[in-house]
Amino acid sequence: MKHIHLLLLALLALFAGSPFRAAAEETFRDRVVVIPVGEDSLTSKQSFGFMNRILKRAQEEQARAVVFDLNTPGGLAWETSEMMMKSIQPLTIPTYAYVNPKAMSAGALISAACDKIYMAPVSSIGAAGIITSSGEEMDPVMRKKAESAFWAFTRSVVTEKGYRPEVVKAMMIPSDKEQQFGPVKLEKGALLTLTGKEAATRLEDGKPLLAQGTASSVTDLLAQEKVDAPTVTAEPTAFERIGLWIAWASPVLILLGIGGIYMEFKTPGFGIGGIVAIAAFALFFFGNNIAGNLAGYETAALLILGVVLLCVEFFVIPGTFIAAIAGGICIFLALFGGMISSWEWDHIIRDGQWDDVNTLAMVLGIPLLKLALGLTGGAILIAVLMKYLPDSILMRRVTNATVSGGPAGEAVNIPRVQIGDRGNAVTELKPNGKAMIHGEICEVFSRQGILIKGTPVRVVDIRPFDLVVVRDDSPSGD
């Protein structure tokens, strides 16, 4: 019965996540999707994942337009360039950047990836120079390489959008000479930053320096563009916020899930271990699914297969290790895959970036680190359980209530036994169970698989947590 409950663990994980996310979202069809880009929006990979998912939905559901409402000092460079080239630039629906009141650094680049830029009356845009994540000065050679790569990315996008490449370049890369951009004189070695009025200045060719114009609000922007459609603000739902937190706690959930499964296998009946494992892995798949990772029906089904194979190893063909190894691989892949960003993985597949070591390391590195932390913590937890669980009050209560029938809290001591000692199974061994040896109930493991209650057994190995037994067919068996 307990092993049926173990399968419920995987079934809960299978259905956790997608229904909640689907219920929490409203359609984007024929609406203007407003994406707020705040102070911290461009500093978190999870935030980029959220924005990329919103852009994908806006395209698929045929939104009327997308407006980035920007008030940001900047953020992650590589993730910004990826979103510019792979999420914003390919959109077939109109995109607008509303600088309200600032779009600095990465925010300026996102603006330049949109079809048109509008500035709030008091606003600024620019200063998109590349710095390290710690803010330290870059090595000159590395800086030149980074600037060359990022300018190539950016140039292809801004040229396609019809902006003046020299303006955006001046925001990213300082020049060794003075430059003039409309009313703005840029000193040698400085990065270009424009006010709202300067950005909207019309030059001699009749085109704006950078921005289409100024707007007092998103509503004003849409009115100027003659877009008559209701707006919807794309903000993380309560489920998504919870999911993001849960996704970050994945190593702890893996630790608890492994510990719960181990405890469930080592105790009779369905109890606390099974409940902990079910809750931990259900939360794991729910959180990572909501966070936009690959945790979904496929990875949950892989987890089910892994649990089934472990059950086969323990209860059908014990000692072969083939099913156990296969089950372990399935569980490893399910947990690892469940933490990979679905957006980043889709781009690896679509763009054929299997040989790009840097991209693979960026996409797979954090999930692999989380899994390593979870598995290491799980191994430590199992070691602690092996040492302290047999003598714990919890174990005594569970053992007495389900096996010996004695009053709760009354200790059942495992006697000092030797290899060759004999006894009788007092429960069915599947292959874990109980046996009476020297008048005491002991935790045992059957090396020969399932043995029925009352079967004579003989001790062939002594482990820290239990005794390994086989059927005793000798005439002298007790």
Buried (B, 14 or more C-beta within 10 A) or exposed (E): EBBEBBEBBBBBBBBBBBEBBEEBBEEBEEBBBBBBBEEEBBBBBBBBBBBBBBBBBBBEBEBBBBBBBBBBBBBBBBBBBBBBBBBBBEBEBBBBBBBBBBBBBBBBBBBBBBBBBBBBEEBBBBBBBBBEEEEEEBEEEEBEEBBEBBBEBBBBBBEEBEBBBEBBBBBBBBBEEEBEBBEBEBEEEBBBBBBBBBBBBEEEEEEBBBBBBBBEEBEBBBEBBEBEEEBBEBEBBEBBEBBBEBBEBBBBBBBBBBBBBBBBBBBBBBBEBBBBBBBBBBBBBBBBBBBBBBBBBEBBBBBBBBBBBBBBBBBEEBEEEEBBEBBBBBBBBBBBBBBBBBBBBBBBEEEEBEEEEEBBEBBBEBBBEBBEBBBEBBBEBBEEBBEEBBEEEEBBBBBBBBBBEBEEEEEBEBEEBEEEBBBBBBBBBBBBBBBBBEEBBBBBBBBBBBBEEEBBBBBEEBEEBBBBBBBBEEEEBE
